[in-house]
Amino acid sequence: MPPASPRLTCDDLFRLAVPSDPCLRPDGGAVAYTLVTADRDADDHRSEIWLAAPGEQPRALTHGPNDSCPRWSPDGRTLAFLRPVDGKAQIHLLPMDGGEPKAITAAALGAGTPVWSPDGSRIAYAGPYAEKEIDPHAPVVADRLEYKADGAGLLRGVTMHLFVTDLATGETTRVTRGDFHAGEPSWSPDGRRLAFAASMDDDRDLVLSAAAYAVEASGGEPERLTGPELICAGVWWLGERLIVAALDAKRPMGHVRLYELGPDARGLCALDRNVMTGAPGYPGAPPRLHQGEIVFCARDGGFTHLYRLDGTKLVGGDQVVSGASAAAGRIAYVAATPYSAGNLYLIDDGGEVETLAAYEPQGVELYTPQTRTFTIDDGTTVEGFVLRDESRTGPGPLLLDVHGGPHNAWAPVFDGVHLYHQVLAARGWTVLTVNPRGSDGYGEAFYTAALGAWGIADAGDLLGPIDTLIAEGVADPDRLAVTGYSYGGYMSCWLTTRTDRFKAAILGGCLSDLTSSAGTSDLGHIIDEHEIVERPAEQSPITYVDRVRTPTLLLHGEADDRCPVGQAEQWFAALRERRVPVRMVRYPGASHLFIINGRPSHRADYNERIIAWLEHWIPAAGGPASPS
């Protein structure tokens, strides 16, 4: 019998390479993309621009350390990308016939993703702007709730605006002005105007609102293109068609859908799935024009797939698409699979799929989750995923891991973030992930089923599957643990107020007090108004903290403005005062998303501490794996 392959460790974080943001050359012959690795010595992420083409080995076009957002010129002869200069991202041009990259912007606060004009003579971008030099020691005056943002901190009057750089003259023109944040621009086919999404309402911090606008590329007053019935998340000119991704204002916590703008906004697809345009922690890609039709990403179950408007799939299967680009009848896309945090693929004009660059972890074998359907007491079915060493027999320790959102979703793929899942499986644990009510990928009714009922509508969806695995002899009822991040941290707090069955809990980026978070989180009012609705105290774990007996570890970013560190402080103090075993770990400078894009040392530490806490409080699984 051949020796078993090594299993993944937390240290493999520094050996993973993850592709993102593919951009297909206009002739369809090659793909530029960003490749991200973790640099142990610099304690930072390293990002480079790479090139892949059919029949060729992928190669680096740039060598970082912080290059990103590659975008081809319309003639395919030049590649624009972002690279820091004196700590601020600036747009650089790389001639593909030879030569070194050259910066074309010198924006005081940095530039954003480059967007080429149709004729290739100009580049537009959305970038931060301040009317005066920022003094980090000056008092911060706030008249609206939007005075801070997670990952940026206190905004100090900085807003996002549109700029256009003329490549012939080198001059950059500010296109938009005013007290609002402009989204990423899209050029009209004739190159005269830029479309973008923005909220310009006076009470935009209190009421969810955003519209599509168009403005002359030379500057001027933006023209509003959509009415109050839509809350626009993005706008794109695709050929002659102007497309928006938007929420229905009557259902502001519902699905994002695609609309075509004309005399009226026309819905484009009846598919009961949430359109995913892509954001940190949320996969997907903006809609694209492919062979004359619009294609887009949407969640189906835990997976994120690429769809046509008729609801049929261009990309399906066990994949989570996190970036896509279309040109010359072809599509390039990046997707995670059960064996990789991301591979680069090309669909040719005949529909055949080719792997252009594979980034499976080298030298290790991954455990793959098994998809399960669980029936809850009220008859509702929920999907879950069970990760374990199938060669082991008998009941063992089980970790329930609750996703964030709450409108996110687990998928049975390797994500490169939750490395502790693989490590625990190798040590005899079962890791259970469940998509409870409120999760994405199962229709809008399921997506909205926990609105106003956090901890009430969803808790049974998480506890029921544990009972099933205990009954099947997979899980040991005396060796159960719970963890989760963000909303998952909230649910981990909540569940330990409901039951003593968990022998250990790990709370990442948690919410413990929904009343205080409403006034301290950068999205607190929106969450309170639309997610919690009217019972913050009743749905706050802190209200019931007297019931908690579970040894608890809190892991929290010091600079988290989404779930502020005070949420962890409150829970820590309450448990310590009640003599419940508790430990709090704070990560300096870390935002809410640090487990995804924070310092590699922090990400590794997060994974290692979860494993150590579990193994301290819950006995080991026992002997070696049984032969298969």
MARBAKE-249464 format. One line per 4 residues: for each residue x, z, y of C-alpha. Coordinates in steps of 0.2 Angstrom, whole numbers, padded with zeros to 4 digits. Layout:
<atoms>
X/Z/Y ~ ...
</atoms>
This chain:
<atoms>
0000/0000/0000 ~ 0008/-0005/0017 ~ 0012/0009/0029 ~ -0002/0012/0042
0001/0005/0059 ~ 0005/0018/0073 ~ -0010/0024/0083 ~ -0012/0024/0102
-0005/0039/0112 ~ -0007/0044/0130 ~ 0011/0037/0134 ~ 0005/0020/0130
-0003/0020/0147 ~ 0014/0014/0153 ~ 0015/0000/0141 ~ -0002/-0008/0144
-0004/-0024/0155 ~ -0022/-0028/0161 ~ -0026/-0045/0169 ~ -0039/-0046/0183
-0046/-0058/0197 ~ -0043/-0075/0189 ~ -0043/-0090/0200 ~ -0045/-0107/0192
-0035/-0121/0201 ~ -0046/-0134/0208 ~ -0041/-0147/0195 ~ -0045/-0135/0181
-0028/-0136/0174 ~ -0021/-0118/0177 ~ -0026/-0101/0181 ~ -0018/-0089/0193
-0022/-0070/0190 ~ -0016/-0053/0194 ~ -0007/-0043/0181 ~ -0007/-0024/0183
0005/-0012/0174 ~ 0009/0006/0177 ~ 0027/0010/0183 ~ 0033/0027/0177
0048/0028/0189 ~ 0038/0023/0204 ~ 0023/0033/0199 ~ 0012/0018/0205
0003/0003/0198 ~ 0013/-0013/0199 ~ 0003/-0029/0202 ~ 0010/-0047/0201
0003/-0064/0202 ~ 0004/-0074/0185 ~ 0000/-0092/0180 ~ -0007/-0097/0164
-0011/-0115/0158 ~ -0017/-0122/0141 ~ -0003/-0125/0129 ~ 0010/-0115/0140
0016/-0097/0140 ~ 0010/-0087/0154 ~ 0023/-0084/0168 ~ 0025/-0073/0183
0024/-0082/0200 ~ 0028/-0066/0210 ~ 0036/-0050/0206 ~ 0026/-0038/0216
0026/-0024/0216 ~ 0009/-0025/0225 ~ 0004/-0043/0225 ~ -0015/-0047/0222
-0030/-0058/0225 ~ -0023/-0075/0222 ~ -0033/-0090/0229 ~ -0029/-0108/0227
-0030/-0120/0242 ~ -0043/-0134/0240 ~ -0029/-0147/0235 ~ -0021/-0135/0223
-0004/-0136/0231 ~ -0003/-0119/0239 ~ -0008/-0101/0233 ~ -0013/-0088/0245
-0012/-0070/0240 ~ -0011/-0052/0247 ~ 0006/-0043/0248 ~ 0010/-0027/0259
0021/-0029/0274 ~ 0026/-0012/0281 ~ 0012/-0004/0270 ~ -0002/-0015/0276
-0009/-0030/0265 ~ -0005/-0047/0273 ~ -0010/-0064/0267 ~ 0005/-0074/0261
0006/-0092/0256 ~ 0016/-0098/0241 ~ 0020/-0117/0240 ~ 0018/-0122/0222
0032/-0136/0224 ~ 0045/-0123/0227 ~ 0050/-0110/0241 ~ 0047/-0092/0244
0030/-0084/0250 ~ 0028/-0083/0268 ~ 0016/-0071/0278 ~ 0003/-0079/0289
-0006/-0064/0295 ~ 0001/-0048/0304 ~ -0015/-0038/0305 ~ -0012/-0021/0312
-0023/-0013/0299 ~ -0020/-0026/0285 ~ -0030/-0041/0279 ~ -0042/-0044/0266
-0045/-0056/0251 ~ -0041/-0074/0258 ~ -0055/-0087/0258 ~ -0049/-0105/0261
-0060/-0117/0272 ~ -0066/-0132/0263 ~ -0053/-0143/0271 ~ -0039/-0131/0268
-0034/-0129/0287 ~ -0040/-0111/0289 ~ -0041/-0095/0279 ~ -0055/-0082/0283
-0055/-0064/0277 ~ -0063/-0048/0280 ~ -0052/-0034/0286 ~ -0051/-0017/0295
-0052/-0016/0314 ~ -0051/-0003/0327 ~ -0054/-0004/0345 ~ -0039/0007/0349
-0024/0014/0340 ~ -0028/0027/0328 ~ -0022/0044/0331 ~ -0022/0054/0315
-0022/0070/0325 ~ -0036/0066/0336 ~ -0053/0075/0334 ~ -0065/0064/0323
-0082/0062/0332 ~ -0097/0057/0320 ~ -0114/0051/0326 ~ -0119/0044/0309
-0117/0050/0291 ~ -0105/0035/0287 ~ -0090/0043/0295 ~ -0080/0044/0279
-0078/0034/0263 ~ -0071/0038/0246 ~ -0053/0030/0244 ~ -0052/0028/0263
-0056/0046/0269 ~ -0061/0048/0287 ~ -0064/0031/0295 ~ -0060/0036/0313
-0070/0022/0320 ~ -0062/0008/0309 ~ -0075/-0006/0304 ~ -0073/-0021/0293
-0074/-0038/0303 ~ -0071/-0056/0299 ~ -0056/-0065/0305 ~ -0050/-0084/0303
-0032/-0089/0303 ~ -0028/-0107/0308 ~ -0013/-0113/0297 ~ -0007/-0126/0309
-0005/-0114/0324 ~ -0004/-0098/0315 ~ -0017/-0090/0327 ~ -0029/-0078/0320
-0046/-0076/0328 ~ -0058/-0061/0327 ~ -0075/-0069/0322 ~ -0087/-0054/0322
-0088/-0039/0334 ~ -0099/-0024/0334 ~ -0102/-0007/0326 ~ -0105/-0013/0308
-0095/-0017/0292 ~ -0095/-0036/0288 ~ -0093/-0041/0269 ~ -0082/-0054/0262
-0085/-0071/0270 ~ -0090/-0087/0262 ~ -0088/-0104/0271 ~ -0102/-0117/0273
-0098/-0134/0265 ~ -0095/-0142/0282 ~ -0083/-0128/0287 ~ -0092/-0123/0303
-0099/-0106/0298 ~ -0096/-0091/0288 ~ -0109/-0081/0278 ~ -0108/-0063/0275
-0118/-0047/0271 ~ -0119/-0033/0283 ~ -0130/-0018/0288 ~ -0132/-0018/0307
-0147/-0006/0308 ~ -0145/0009/0319 ~ -0151/0020/0304 ~ -0141/0011/0291
-0134/0028/0285 ~ -0151/0035/0282 ~ -0160/0019/0275 ~ -0154/0007/0263
-0153/-0009/0272 ~ -0142/-0025/0272 ~ -0145/-0043/0277 ~ -0136/-0060/0275
-0129/-0067/0291 ~ -0120/-0083/0296 ~ -0109/-0084/0311 ~ -0099/-0099/0319
-0081/-0099/0312 ~ -0075/-0099/0330 ~ -0085/-0083/0334 ~ -0101/-0079/0342
-0117/-0069/0338 ~ -0122/-0068/0319 ~ -0138/-0076/0314 ~ -0149/-0065/0302
-0154/-0075/0287 ~ -0164/-0063/0277 ~ -0178/-0051/0281 ~ -0181/-0033/0277
-0188/-0036/0260 ~ -0170/-0039/0253 ~ -0155/-0027/0253 ~ -0141/-0039/0252
-0125/-0035/0242 ~ -0116/-0052/0244 ~ -0119/-0070/0250 ~ -0110/-0086/0244
-0112/-0104/0248 ~ -0111/-0113/0231 ~ -0111/-0131/0235 ~ -0125/-0134/0247
-0135/-0119/0241 ~ -0134/-0102/0250 ~ -0135/-0088/0237 ~ -0137/-0069/0239
-0136/-0055/0227 ~ -0149/-0042/0233 ~ -0160/-0027/0229 ~ -0179/-0028/0232
-0182/-0016/0246 ~ -0198/-0010/0237 ~ -0186/-0005/0222 ~ -0170/0000/0231
-0163/0009/0215 ~ -0168/-0006/0204 ~ -0159/-0021/0198 ~ -0148/-0033/0209
-0155/-0051/0207 ~ -0150/-0068/0214 ~ -0160/-0077/0227 ~ -0158/-0094/0235
-0160/-0094/0254 ~ -0171/-0108/0262 ~ -0187/-0107/0272 ~ -0190/-0091/0261
-0179/-0082/0249 ~ -0183/-0088/0232 ~ -0179/-0078/0216 ~ -0168/-0088/0204
-0169/-0079/0187 ~ -0182/-0069/0178 ~ -0170/-0061/0167 ~ -0173/-0042/0166
-0155/-0038/0168 ~ -0144/-0032/0182 ~ -0133/-0044/0191 ~ -0115/-0038/0191
-0104/-0045/0205 ~ -0090/-0034/0201 ~ -0083/-0018/0209 ~ -0070/-0004/0204
-0077/0004/0189 ~ -0091/-0009/0187 ~ -0087/-0025/0179 ~ -0093/-0043/0183
-0089/-0057/0195 ~ -0098/-0066/0210 ~ -0109/-0080/0205 ~ -0100/-0097/0203
-0105/-0115/0203 ~ -0101/-0123/0186 ~ -0105/-0141/0182 ~ -0118/-0141/0195
-0127/-0125/0190 ~ -0125/-0107/0195 ~ -0118/-0095/0183 ~ -0117/-0076/0185
-0113/-0060/0176 ~ -0126/-0047/0170 ~ -0126/-0032/0159 ~ -0134/-0034/0142
-0133/-0017/0132 ~ -0116/-0010/0136 ~ -0108/-0028/0137 ~ -0106/-0038/0153
-0109/-0057/0149 ~ -0109/-0073/0159 ~ -0126/-0082/0161 ~ -0135/-0097/0166
-0150/-0096/0177 ~ -0161/-0100/0162 ~ -0155/-0084/0154 ~ -0144/-0092/0141
-0127/-0086/0139 ~ -0110/-0095/0142 ~ -0100/-0079/0137 ~ -0108/-0067/0125
-0102/-0056/0110 ~ -0092/-0041/0111 ~ -0085/-0044/0128 ~ -0085/-0035/0145
-0082/-0049/0158 ~ -0073/-0042/0173 ~ -0068/-0058/0183 ~ -0073/-0077/0182
-0069/-0093/0191 ~ -0075/-0110/0190 ~ -0068/-0127/0194 ~ -0068/-0145/0187
-0081/-0141/0174 ~ -0071/-0127/0167 ~ -0072/-0108/0168 ~ -0058/-0095/0167
-0063/-0077/0164 ~ -0056/-0060/0160 ~ -0064/-0049/0147 ~ -0061/-0033/0138
-0064/-0033/0119 ~ -0063/-0020/0106 ~ -0045/-0024/0104 ~ -0039/-0027/0122
-0043/-0020/0140 ~ -0042/-0038/0146 ~ -0038/-0055/0140 ~ -0038/-0071/0149
-0049/-0085/0143 ~ -0053/-0104/0147 ~ -0069/-0113/0143 ~ -0066/-0131/0144
-0078/-0144/0150 ~ -0084/-0146/0132 ~ -0088/-0128/0130 ~ -0073/-0124/0119
-0065/-0107/0122 ~ -0046/-0105/0122 ~ -0036/-0088/0125 ~ -0024/-0092/0138
-0016/-0075/0139 ~ -0018/-0060/0127 ~ -0014/-0042/0131 ~ -0018/-0032/0116
-0008/-0016/0115 ~ 0008/-0020/0106 ~ 0013/-0010/0090 ~ -0002/0000/0089
-0018/-0001/0079 ~ -0035/0003/0088 ~ -0050/0011/0081 ~ -0066/0001/0085
-0082/0009/0089 ~ -0097/0007/0078 ~ -0114/0003/0087 ~ -0128/0014/0083
-0147/0015/0088 ~ -0154/0033/0090 ~ -0172/0037/0091 ~ -0176/0052/0103
-0190/0064/0100 ~ -0202/0055/0111 ~ -0199/0039/0102 ~ -0187/0031/0115
-0172/0022/0107 ~ -0155/0023/0115 ~ -0139/0014/0110 ~ -0123/0024/0107
-0106/0020/0100 ~ -0097/0031/0087 ~ -0078/0030/0087 ~ -0069/0039/0072
-0057/0036/0058 ~ -0069/0030/0045 ~ -0057/0035/0031 ~ -0060/0053/0034
-0074/0062/0025 ~ -0084/0077/0028 ~ -0090/0084/0045 ~ -0077/0085/0059
-0076/0090/0077 ~ -0086/0079/0089 ~ -0084/0075/0108 ~ -0099/0069/0118
-0093/0059/0133 ~ -0105/0055/0146 ~ -0103/0040/0158 ~ -0104/0040/0177
-0116/0031/0188 ~ -0129/0036/0182 ~ -0132/0017/0182 ~ -0116/0013/0173
-0114/0010/0154 ~ -0103/0012/0139 ~ -0097/-0003/0129 ~ -0089/-0003/0112
-0073/-0011/0120 ~ -0055/-0004/0124 ~ -0055/0000/0142 ~ -0037/0006/0145
-0044/0022/0154 ~ -0051/0034/0141 ~ -0035/0034/0130 ~ -0040/0051/0124
-0054/0043/0114 ~ -0041/0034/0103 ~ -0030/0049/0102 ~ -0044/0061/0096
-0050/0048/0083 ~ -0032/0048/0076 ~ -0033/0067/0075 ~ -0049/0068/0065
-0062/0069/0080 ~ -0078/0058/0082 ~ -0081/0052/0099 ~ -0099/0049/0104
-0103/0039/0119 ~ -0122/0036/0123 ~ -0131/0025/0136 ~ -0146/0037/0140
-0160/0033/0151 ~ -0154/0027/0168 ~ -0140/0017/0160 ~ -0138/-0002/0164
-0141/-0016/0152 ~ -0157/-0012/0145 ~ -0170/-0018/0157 ~ -0176/-0011/0174
-0188/0001/0167 ~ -0175/0010/0157 ~ -0163/0008/0172 ~ -0174/0018/0183
-0181/0030/0170 ~ -0171/0045/0176 ~ -0175/0043/0195 ~ -0180/0060/0202
-0177/0067/0184 ~ -0158/0070/0182 ~ -0155/0082/0168 ~ -0174/0081/0163
-0177/0063/0157 ~ -0159/0060/0151 ~ -0153/0076/0142 ~ -0162/0073/0126
-0155/0056/0125 ~ -0138/0064/0124 ~ -0142/0079/0112 ~ -0153/0069/0100
-0139/0058/0094 ~ -0128/0073/0090 ~ -0141/0080/0079 ~ -0142/0064/0070
-0123/0064/0067 ~ -0124/0082/0061 ~ -0138/0078/0049 ~ -0128/0063/0042
-0113/0075/0039 ~ -0102/0067/0052 ~ -0101/0081/0065 ~ -0098/0099/0062
-0111/0109/0072 ~ -0098/0123/0075 ~ -0085/0111/0083 ~ -0094/0101/0097
-0088/0098/0114 ~ -0094/0088/0130 ~ -0085/0079/0144 ~ -0090/0066/0157
-0085/0060/0174 ~ -0095/0059/0190 ~ -0113/0059/0184 ~ -0105/0062/0167
-0097/0078/0175 ~ -0114/0083/0182 ~ -0122/0081/0165 ~ -0108/0091/0157
-0112/0105/0169 ~ -0130/0103/0166 ~ -0129/0103/0147 ~ -0119/0119/0146
-0133/0127/0156 ~ -0146/0121/0143 ~ -0136/0126/0126 ~ -0122/0136/0119
-0119/0123/0106 ~ -0103/0116/0115 ~ -0087/0126/0111 ~ -0078/0117/0125
-0082/0107/0141 ~ -0072/0096/0152 ~ -0079/0091/0169 ~ -0072/0076/0178
-0076/0073/0196 ~ -0092/0083/0194 ~ -0107/0087/0204 ~ -0113/0105/0202
-0124/0108/0217 ~ -0135/0093/0223 ~ -0141/0102/0238 ~ -0123/0104/0246
-0118/0087/0239 ~ -0132/0079/0250 ~ -0122/0084/0266 ~ -0104/0082/0260
-0103/0066/0249 ~ -0100/0049/0257 ~ -0116/0044/0248 ~ -0124/0061/0248
-0140/0056/0258 ~ -0143/0040/0248 ~ -0142/0050/0231 ~ -0153/0064/0238
-0166/0052/0245 ~ -0167/0039/0230 ~ -0160/0047/0215 ~ -0164/0066/0216
-0179/0062/0227 ~ -0187/0080/0230 ~ -0180/0093/0218 ~ -0162/0096/0221
-0161/0114/0218 ~ -0171/0112/0202 ~ -0160/0099/0196 ~ -0144/0107/0201
-0133/0115/0187 ~ -0127/0129/0199 ~ -0145/0136/0199 ~ -0143/0140/0181
-0125/0144/0180 ~ -0129/0162/0174 ~ -0133/0154/0157 ~ -0116/0146/0154
-0104/0153/0141 ~ -0094/0137/0137 ~ -0075/0137/0140 ~ -0074/0124/0154
-0060/0114/0161 ~ -0062/0105/0178 ~ -0052/0090/0183 ~ -0055/0084/0201
-0047/0073/0214 ~ -0042/0082/0230 ~ -0047/0068/0241 ~ -0063/0064/0232
-0076/0060/0245 ~ -0090/0054/0232 ~ -0091/0070/0223 ~ -0081/0082/0234
-0069/0094/0227 ~ -0080/0108/0233 ~ -0092/0104/0219 ~ -0078/0109/0207
-0074/0124/0217 ~ -0092/0131/0216 ~ -0092/0129/0198 ~ -0075/0136/0195
-0079/0151/0206 ~ -0096/0154/0198 ~ -0089/0154/0180 ~ -0073/0164/0185
-0084/0178/0193 ~ -0094/0178/0177 ~ -0079/0180/0166 ~ -0082/0163/0157
-0065/0155/0152 ~ -0062/0142/0165 ~ -0048/0132/0173 ~ -0047/0120/0188
-0035/0106/0190 ~ -0034/0097/0207 ~ -0025/0080/0209 ~ -0017/0079/0226
-0022/0064/0236 ~ -0033/0057/0222 ~ -0050/0049/0226 ~ -0065/0048/0215
-0058/0033/0206 ~ -0041/0040/0202 ~ -0044/0040/0183 ~ -0045/0021/0185
-0033/0016/0199 ~ -0024/0033/0204 ~ -0006/0038/0201 ~ -0001/0034/0183
0006/0052/0181 ~ -0012/0058/0186 ~ -0020/0047/0174 ~ -0009/0052/0160
-0011/0070/0164 ~ -0030/0068/0165 ~ -0030/0061/0147 ~ -0018/0074/0140
-0027/0089/0148 ~ -0043/0084/0139 ~ -0035/0083/0122 ~ -0025/0100/0125
-0041/0109/0131 ~ -0051/0103/0116 ~ -0038/0107/0103 ~ -0036/0125/0111
-0054/0129/0109 ~ -0059/0120/0094 ~ -0050/0121/0077 ~ -0041/0106/0071
-0050/0094/0059 ~ -0040/0100/0044 ~ -0030/0090/0031 ~ -0024/0072/0031
-0036/0057/0031 ~ -0043/0053/0014 ~ -0038/0037/0007 ~ -0050/0023/0010
</atoms>
